[in-house]
Amino acid sequence: MNSFVVSVAALFCLTTANAQTWNVDKAHAKVGFTVTHLMLSEVDGNFKNYEAKLTASKPDLSDAVIELTADVNSIDTDNDRRDGHLKGADFFDAAKFPTLTFKSTSFKKVEGKKYKLTGDLTMHGITKPLTLDAVLTGPVTMENQMGKQEKAGLKISGTLKRSDYSLGTIPVTVVSDEVELKAFGEFAKANPAVAEKK
């Protein structure tokens, strides 16, 4: 029994030691959403301030863990009045719940570059499991004036119901209950040597 525990612990330590962090390149990324207004037109929005990374121990990133934190106060729908309403108590209530977070619990290949991404989304003080579609491109090695760097692309899409997170009591004939999620980004493998210098 003791030898089994030791073996499991050693395997865990080895996996953790081999894990690599990939950080999002915000110049080539976006965390957005779409709702339907009055059952007639679509309204797009996004979060301007966020942090995202993925961690993986396999070279092909097939065991990736994706993490995201977004600042609710940075919500932007290209309309100041609407943004203020969304931040208020009727919707996100940013004063009480200033961030939303997502951390994956499963990243399973469907075929080719397509994956099913499952994780826990915490929003408006409520945490629920959420399954999304993901497309992983790469990783590939890029070379520029700074040298070689490994990069990968990740595109995520799916839907959720705002009622599951108690986001607003406005009728669905005004703002749809279903919210379409759309996020994408380039991720660059962190350089351990650079991290140690910081």
Secondary structure, DSSP 4 states (H G I P E B T S, - for coil): -HHHHHHHHHHHHHHHHH-EEEEEEEEEEEEEEEEEETTTEEEEEEESSEEEEEEESSTT-TT-EEEEEEEGGGEE-S-HHHHHHHHSTTTT-TTT--EEEEEEEEEEEEETTEEEEEEEEEETTEEEEEEEEEEEEEEEEEEETTEEEEEEEEEEEEEEEGGGGT-----TTTB-SEEEEEEEEEEEE--HHHHHH-
